[in-house]
Amino acid sequence: MSLFVLSLVLFSAFMHASWNLFLKKSPDRLVTMATLHLVSGVIGMAAVPFIPIPQLESWPYLFASVILHLGYQLFLVKAYIYGDLGQVYPIARGTSPLLLGFVSVFWLGEELSTKMMFAIGLITLGIFSLMFRGKIFYSHTLRPVYYALGTGSFIAAYTLADGLGVRFSGNAASYVLWLMALECWPLLTITLFMRKGAVLSSLQQNWKFAVPGGILSISAYGIVVWAMQNSPIALVSALRESSVVIAALMSIWFLKEETTVKHLIAVAMVAGGVILTRI
């Protein structure tokens, strides 16, 4: 992977962590997520009249991604109901590159060198290390673990769909913007049904955060989809999920959460994996 692509994917991880910090502080994550996706959806709908339509071969992947994104969003909300973000988020995001590593090699036939496989493993282990809190690991219930693993499976599935879809689309920007234009509607419909006018109220109260959050969301994922055109899907996914460690560091800096040895170990492991992609 070139230094330019690597830098953009890591910047994407930073943007992903930034809008998740906003989501973390929200009292109603379903409404907040729907609001953020409404903003990115409006951006997509405003852009699609002026961009090429993706090639016909990419549309099955595009529609599959819309459905898989909905599953991811609903499972993530459920996971946050039963578990803490500090443990649920690493499990969900760490599962994805691990699954994609196996799928990419054994199903898609993508070639990953031993060094790249080790880098993916190191980044994934660094992410997973954040889910442990001392000697306690979900002692009261495994329900959040199930939902987090389900969330990670949906992340892997929609990442795979988009990684393949963008290669058939003919234009990465077109694929991403059409995805955003379509993807917001299922979640928005469900949220409007369950919360009535809460989305409009949330947008009115939080538009200063929702608009930048929506822009960060579409920009972050747009970079990832573009990178998957010519780079191994599993590697891009692993680098993207380093946002978990970035989010942990942002929580320490901005939310004044306690710095622990596990944060430092996670950062070192992810940094080591990133360095391995370049040497």
N, C-alpha and C positions, 0 to 999 in steps of 0.2 A: 504494500500500500504506500502511495506517495506521501510525502510530508504534508502537501497541500490538502489532500483528502483526509488524512489523519487529523490535521488541525481543525478542519471543518466539522468532522464527526465529534471531536472532543468539545468544540464550541456548541454543537447541538446538544451534547449532554449537559453543558452548563445551562443552556436555555430551558431544557426539560426540567432540570432541578429547580430553576427559578419559578416556573409556573406551578410546580408541585408544592413549593413553599407557600404560595398563596392558597392552594387547595388544602394544605395541611391546617391552616389557621381558620378555615371556614367551618361554621357550625352546622351547615347542611351541605354535605359534599355532593349529593345527587343534583341539587339545584345549581351549585357552583360549577360542577362539571358540565351540566347542560348549558349554562351561561357561557362558559369558555368555548364550548363547541359551537354555540350559536354565533359567536363572534368570528371564529375561524370559518364557519359555514357561509356567513355573509361575505367574507373576503373571497372565498371560493366562487360563490354565485356571481359576485360582481366581476370576477376575472374571466369566467368561462366563455362569455360571448366573444372575447377578444383573443382567444388562444386556440391552437389546433385541437381537434377532437382526437383522443387517444385511438390508436389503431384497434380494429375490431377484435383482434386476438387477445387484447389485454382486458376486455370488459368482463369476462367471467371471473377473472382475478379481482377486478375492481368491485364487483357486486359481492363476491365472497368476503372481501376485506370489510365492506360496510357491515355485514352481518357479524363478522368476527369482532369488529371493534365494539359493537353493541354488547356482545357477550363479555368482553373485557371490561367495559365500563360498569356493567351491572354487577359482575363478580367483584370488582375492586371496591365498589360502594358497600357491598355486603361484607367484604373482608374488613373494612374499616369500622363497621358496626360492631363486630365481635372482637377485633384485635387492634393493637396499637400500630400506628404508621411506621414506627421505628423498627418493628419486626415484620409486619405484613409486607411492606414495600420491598425490603431486600429479598424476601422469599420470592415474591412475584417477579421482580426484575431479574433475579439471579437464575430462576428456572429457565427463562427464555433462551439465553445464549447456550445453555447446556443442552437443551432439546434441539436447538437449531444446529449445533455442532454435529450431533448424530445424524440428523435428517440430511444436512448438506453433504456429508461424506457418503452415507450409505444409500440415500435415495436419489439425490440430485447428481451425485458423482462429482461434486466440486473437490478439487485437489487442495488439501491443506497440508503444509509441511509440518514436520514434527515441532519445529519452533513455533509456528502459528497455533497449533493445537495446544501446546504448553502455555502460550500467551493467553488463549481463550480460557483455559482451565484456571490460570492464576487470577485473571480478572474475575471469573465467576466465584472462585473461593473467597476472594476479597470482599465481594458483594455479600455472599452468604454469611461471612463472619460477623456482619452487623446485626444478624437476627438473634444472637445470643446475648442474654443479660445475666452476667455472672453465672451462677449455677442453675438458674431458673429458665426453663424453656416451655412456655405454655403449660404450666402445671395444672391449670384448671379445666381447660378444654382444648380439643384439637380442631374445633370448628373454624377458627381463623386460619389455621394451617391449610385446611381443605380448600377454603375460598381463595387463599393466596396462591396455592398450587394451581387451582383452576384459572386464576387470573394470569399466571405465568404461561400456562398452556395456550390461552387465547392470544397473549402477546406473541408467542412463538408462531402461532398459526397465521395471524394477520401480517406479521413481519415476512413470513415465507410467501404468503399470497402477494404482498406488495413487491417483494424482491423479484419474484417471477413476473408479475404484471408489468412493472416498469420496464423490464427488458423487452417486452412485446409492444409497449406503448408508442415508441418512436419519439417521445418527448417527456422527460421526467417532470418538468414543471406542470405540463398539461395533466399528467396522471395525478399528481398530488392535489392540484386545485379542483379537479373533478371529484376526487375522493372526498375532499373537505366539503364540497358543495352538497354531496349526497349523504355523507356520513352523519351529519348533525341531525337529520330528520327523525330517525328512529328513537334516539335518546330524548330529543326534544318532545316528541309526541308522548312518550311514556311519562316524562316529567310533568308535562302540562296536565295529563290525566290524573297523576298522583298528587301533584302540589298546586293545581289550579293556576292562580296568577303569580306564584312565587318567583318564576323565572323573570318576568317583567320587573317585579319589585327588586329582585336581586341585581338586575342590570342597571336599574335606576340608582340603587344605593352604592353599587360597587363598580360602576363603569370605569373608574380610574384605574382599577386593578384588572377588571375583566378584559378590557380592550388590549392592554399590553400583554396580558396572559394569553389571550387568543392568538395574538400575533406571534408570540414566542412559541406557542404550540405548533402552529402551522409552519413556522420557519424551521423549528427543530426537526420535525418529522420530514419536512421537505428535503433537508440536507441528507437525512438518513436514507430516504428512498433514492435520491440521486446517487449517493455513494454506492448503493447496492447494485447499480447498473453494471459496474465493471469490477467490483470488489467482492470477495467471498461474503455471503450473507451472514454466516455465523460470526465472522470477525467484526463486521460492522455492528452487529447486534451487541456483541460483548463490549465493544468500545462505547457504544451508546449507553449501555446500562451502567457504565461508570458514573452516571448521573446520581446513582444511589449514594456513592461516596461523596460526591460534590454536595448533594443535599445534606448529608450528615455534617459536613464542614460548615455549610451555610447555617445550619441550625445552631452550631456552636458559636459562629461569629455574630449572627443577627438575632437569634433567639436566646443567646447566652446559656445554652445547654452545656452540661458538664463534658469536658474532654476526658476520654478514657483511653486506655491502652488499645482497646479493640478498634477505635477510630484510627489510631496511628498505624496499627497492623494492616487494617483494610486499605488505607491510603498507600502504604508501602507495596502491598501485593498488586493493587490495580496499577500503580505507577510502574512496577516491574513488568507487568503484562504489556503495558503500552510501549515501554522501551523495547521489549522483545520484538514488537512489530516493525521496529525500525533498524535493528542491528542485523 
